[in-house]
Amino acid sequence: MDLFSLWEDLVTYIKSNDSEYSEMFELHLYPVSLSGSVLTISTDHTLPKYQVAWLANVYSRKLESYILKTKNQQITIQVDNYRPPKITPNDGPGPVSAHASAKDMEREKARNVVPPAPSPAPFPEGGIPSPFPEGNEPAPVMESKAADPFPEEAAPPDFTNLKPKSADEVALPSIQDVAQGSLFEEPKKPEAKKAKVFQSNPINEEYTFETFVHGGCNDVAYSAALAVAQAAVNPKLTDTNMNPLFIYGPSGLGKTHLLHAICNYIHEYKPELSVLFVSSETFTNELIDAIQRHATNDFRQKYRNPDFLLIDDVQFFGSRDSTKMEIFNTFNELFDKKKNIIMTSDRTPSDIEKLEDRLQSRFSSGLVAPISPPDYEICSIILKNRAEKQGINLPDEVVDYIASHINTNVRELEGAFNSLVMIARIKEKPITLPFAMEALKDKIPLDGGNTLTVDIIIDKVCDRYGVTKEQVLSNARPKKYVVPRQISMYLARNLIPGISFPALRDKFKRKDHTTVVYACERVEKEIKRDQSTKAVIDELTKQLKR
Ligand SMILES: Nc1ncnc2c1ncn2[C@@H]1O[C@H](COP(=O)(O)OP(=O)(O)OP(=O)(O)O)[C@@H](O)[C@H]1O
């Protein structure tokens, strides 16, 4: 395998699988060397460090696993963030390991803040042609061991294998700008932590950026959350395009984890900032309480002053006028004061029917970042991390078995892992594949289980209500069709992990996905209001999950 055939292969892969990254790849990246099992990629100096970190920490892993799968070779990708010239020869960005932790990257940054100065060409003679126009080439980054504050870090990239290659021989892939313009600079931990400023919801210290496993399904949300937290530490990095940050996706995929991670990060690096983290329910309840006690000033004092307001599950915001008005005013005031607002929801702002238009547009005015169900790789890493943390010996075949069957909801994945560990402890048995299959048979049917589909759900509901599928899928308005139609929509949305409203719109042959949103909310309300509806839904759910 040589450098350029590997590179071309990666380019083809990126173009066909992640075409949205193509532009950035083409403009900013090029292969530098393939030395042993290390592929070094360089970025030009215009690529923000934040995106370099994303490339090094998120996307490289995906490329590595692609190489492993297709070429059966364990390659590590290093990203050399090529920066403009430096005044002193003592500083310079070393390669960012594809597996570097956030802390590693931060240390790397510390060596990288020096103004430009004229200096020699970036590559040794006979090396790869510079991607920069002649005369505009940035100078090389000089490393000096004596002055290196982090001598244990990896050596600079190996340029010895470089062969000349003209730019048009290499189609350059690019990485999409997932969190625009966030330059990544060194946060410094304060010497002594000040008093904790968190209010309301307690923060789980385990939920950090380090413990969040990220990849293609969640990297936009992860990167944006990290960027927001980093901007708190270094306000120069603040990107107003990301305020508010709105993270959405189905249940159990780590949205709340990311909110905790932001709080933990700020608390670690900038504890003097005030961070208020609440659920939408807390917000609504406190508002109602404040109105009843004639204490709305206290409420406003609390909610309109924090540097960061994080609100979880905003789809549950109440629909009272007073709540809507208060959210609107709180939002506007924080926004005007350039304070940060981060929200999560199980759907996009425009899909939250109860929200009036002006709130929907406020919530959508920053970055709306999706989280999708995890893929097999992410699930495997999460399982391995859990097992390692608890000192459990989880054989690879068990990891494979669980990750390939439960890979749509991390909460369920964790539940399966916890049950398995618990049963093994109670029975005092080692965890083997047959043991795991038996222990998890409620969660993973031994026959492999039928994958639940919208059609199966509709059939089951039709049986229950004595109507036909055609009637459910028609536009007929009699109640005897509307009820099973709405219940089918509700069950499909809740039992098929990751299914989106637009996908349900198509399955149910509706013109507009808001019909599905409305149906789900309607059924949710009915379940709360009416015990017999709840019983029917519970029964159908049980049958469908069998
Ligand atoms: N990518 C991930 N890496 C590590 N742990 C994760 C990841 N995604 C989710 N988890 C874990 O899964 C569990 C559920 O996550 P979380 O509560 O953040 O989900 P959520 O999207 O907020 O769900 P809901 O919408 O139901 O509130 C948590 O224990 C969380 O730490």
The ligand as a MOL file (V3000), in Angstrom:
LIG
                    3D

  0  0  0     0  0            999 V3000
M  V30 BEGIN CTAB
M  V30 COUNTS 31 33 0 0 0
M  V30 BEGIN ATOM
M  V30 1 N -22.1900 8.9240 22.5760 0
M  V30 2 C -22.2740 8.5230 23.8300 0
M  V30 3 N -21.1660 8.1550 24.5120 0
M  V30 4 C -21.2560 7.7260 25.7870 0
M  V30 5 N -22.4160 7.6280 26.4730 0
M  V30 6 C -23.5320 7.9940 25.8350 0
M  V30 7 C -23.5320 8.4530 24.5010 0
M  V30 8 N -24.7910 8.7150 24.1220 0
M  V30 9 C -25.5600 8.4520 25.1860 0
M  V30 10 N -24.8110 8.0140 26.2140 0
M  V30 11 C -25.2930 7.5970 27.5220 0
M  V30 12 O -26.6220 7.1100 27.3420 0
M  V30 13 C -27.4410 7.4970 28.4240 0
M  V30 14 C -28.6150 8.3070 27.9040 0
M  V30 15 O -28.1410 9.5380 27.3960 0
M  V30 16 P -28.9230 10.9130 27.5850 0
M  V30 17 O -29.7130 10.8990 28.8470 0
M  V30 18 O -27.9560 12.0360 27.4090 0
M  V30 19 O -29.9140 10.8140 26.3430 0
M  V30 20 P -30.9340 11.9040 25.8040 0
M  V30 21 O -30.6770 12.0000 24.3350 0
M  V30 22 O -30.8720 13.1580 26.5770 0
M  V30 23 O -32.3180 11.1780 26.0430 0
M  V30 24 P -33.7560 11.8260 26.4040 0
M  V30 25 O -34.1980 12.5710 25.1780 0
M  V30 26 O -34.6140 10.6340 26.6710 0
M  V30 27 O -33.5910 12.7180 27.5810 0
M  V30 28 C -26.5610 8.2890 29.3600 0
M  V30 29 O -26.0730 7.4080 30.3580 0
M  V30 30 C -25.4130 8.7470 28.4870 0
M  V30 31 O -24.2190 8.9260 29.2170 0
M  V30 END ATOM
M  V30 BEGIN BOND
M  V30 1 1 1 2
M  V30 2 1 2 3
M  V30 3 2 2 7
M  V30 4 2 3 4
M  V30 5 1 4 5
M  V30 6 2 5 6
M  V30 7 1 6 7
M  V30 8 1 6 10
M  V30 9 1 7 8
M  V30 10 2 8 9
M  V30 11 1 9 10
M  V30 12 1 10 11
M  V30 13 1 11 12
M  V30 14 1 11 30
M  V30 15 1 12 13
M  V30 16 1 13 14
M  V30 17 1 13 28
M  V30 18 1 14 15
M  V30 19 1 15 16
M  V30 20 2 16 17
M  V30 21 1 16 18
M  V30 22 1 16 19
M  V30 23 1 19 20
M  V30 24 2 20 21
M  V30 25 1 20 22
M  V30 26 1 20 23
M  V30 27 1 23 24
M  V30 28 2 24 25
M  V30 29 1 24 26
M  V30 30 1 24 27
M  V30 31 1 28 29
M  V30 32 1 28 30
M  V30 33 1 30 31
M  V30 END BOND
M  V30 END CTAB
M  END
